[in-house]
């Protein structure tokens, strides 16, 4: 799971809760870094959870449509 939000506290909380529920999660506050992580290892991610009102996120999410 790839979790992206510009609020560090939410990334920390979501990562912790979802990990405890047994999910493998990579959390990011920077959408560009998240996109780079996905491109480096796309096979590691089945789900993308993001805050669409993040600065710079709309462009990154638009690019995400073409990741695979």
N, C-alpha and C positions, 0 to 999 in steps of 0.2 A: 504494500500500500504506500502510495506517495501522498503525503499530507503537506499542504502549502498554505501558510497564513502569515500575514505581516506582523501579527502579534505574537511575540516570542512566548508569552505565558500560555497562550492557547496551543501552540505547537508542542510545548512541553507537556501540558495536561493531556492533550489528545494522544500524544505518543505514549505516555505512561499508561493511560487507561486502556488503549487499544492493545498495547503490548501485554498487559495483564490478562486481557481477554484471549490471548494467544495469537494475535496478528503480528506479522512482520511489518514494521513501519519505518519509513524514512521521513523525517520531518524537516521542513525547510521554511525559513522566513523570506528567502530571496527566490522569486520565481525563475530567474535565470539559472541559478545554481541547481534548482530542482530539475529544470529542463536538461541541463548538462548531465546530471545523475541519471536521468531516464535514458538519455541517448547513449551513455556509457554502458548501461546494463538494463535494456528494456525488458528482458525476460524476468527481472526481479519484481515487476509491478503489474498487478492486475486491476488496481483501482486507483483513481486520482480523486482526492478530496481537496477542495480549494475554496478560498474566499475570493469571489469574483470582483469584489470592490477594492482589491489591493492595487496600489500603484504598480504599474508595469505588468500586471497580471494578465490583462486582456490580450495583449500582444503575445505573451508566452502561451496562453491557453489556445489562442488561435493557431499558433504553430503546433501545439500538441495534437491537433486534429490530424496532422500529417506525420506523427511520430513513427507510425508503423505502417 
